[in-house]
Amino acid sequence: MPKASAVHILVKTEQEAEKLKQLLSKGASFSDLAKKHSTCPSGKKGGNLGEFTPGQMVKAFDNVVFKKPILEVHGPVRTQFGFHLIKTLYRS
């Protein structure tokens, strides 16, 4: 079973996610932005979700983590929780 580790930032609006993505592209710290802006409890840990397997996260999230290039910021990705910026750290 494949495993992956990812960090994410969860916000309420697509505009907010786009704004944060621009800050990231200019070199802002993912961890700092997650601590400041993420509405997910993982925000306290810099957005770190730890290691997980397919099916533990919602489908839209899994599609990014298990199919898109690693170490790039993807999103905004919409789920029932809001809008995510997702960066996969590794995948096995």
C-alpha positions in Angstrom: 0.0 0.0 0.0 1.5 3.4 -1.0 2.1 5.9 1.8 2.6 9.7 1.6 3.3 12.6 3.8 1.9 16.1 3.1 1.5 19.5 4.5 -1.5 21.7 3.8 -3.1 25.0 4.5 -6.9 25.0 4.7 -8.9 28.3 4.3 -12.5 29.3 3.7 -12.2 31.0 0.3 -10.5 30.4 -3.0 -9.3 34.1 -3.0 -7.6 33.5 0.4 -5.9 30.4 -0.9 -4.7 32.2 -4.1 -3.3 35.0 -1.9 -1.3 32.5 0.2 -0.1 30.7 -2.9 1.3 33.9 -4.2 3.1 34.5 -0.9 4.5 31.0 -1.1 5.7 31.5 -4.6 7.6 34.6 -3.3 9.4 32.4 -0.7 7.1 32.7 2.3 7.4 29.8 4.8 4.7 27.1 4.3 4.9 26.3 8.0 4.5 29.9 9.1 1.5 30.6 6.8 -0.1 27.4 7.9 0.3 28.4 11.6 -1.2 31.8 10.9 -4.0 31.1 8.4 -5.0 27.4 8.4 -8.4 26.5 9.9 -7.3 22.8 10.2 -6.0 21.6 13.6 -2.8 20.6 11.7 -2.1 24.3 11.2 -0.5 24.3 14.7 2.0 21.9 13.4 2.8 24.0 10.3 0.1 22.1 8.3 1.8 18.7 8.8 -0.6 15.8 8.3 2.0 13.1 9.0 2.0 9.9 7.0 -1.2 8.4 5.5 -2.4 5.9 2.9 -4.9 6.4 0.0 -8.5 6.6 1.3 -7.7 8.2 4.6 -8.2 11.7 3.1 -11.0 12.9 0.9 -10.7 11.9 -2.8 -9.8 15.4 -4.1 -7.0 15.5 -1.5 -5.8 12.0 -2.4 -5.7 12.9 -6.1 -3.2 15.6 -5.4 -1.0 13.7 -2.9 -0.8 10.4 -4.8 -0.8 11.6 -8.4 0.7 15.1 -8.7 4.5 16.0 -8.5 5.9 16.1 -5.0 7.5 19.2 -3.3 5.3 21.6 -5.3 2.4 23.6 -3.9 -0.9 22.5 -5.6 -4.3 24.1 -5.3 -6.5 25.7 -4.4 -8.2 22.3 -4.1 -11.8 22.4 -3.0 -13.2 19.9 -0.6 -16.2 20.0 1.8 -13.9 21.5 4.4 -12.8 24.6 2.3 -9.9 25.3 0.0 -6.5 23.6 0.4 -3.0 24.3 -0.7 -1.2 21.0 -0.6 2.4 20.1 -0.8 3.4 16.4 -0.8 6.7 15.9 1.0 7.2 12.3 0.0 5.5 9.3 -1.4 6.4 5.6 -1.3 
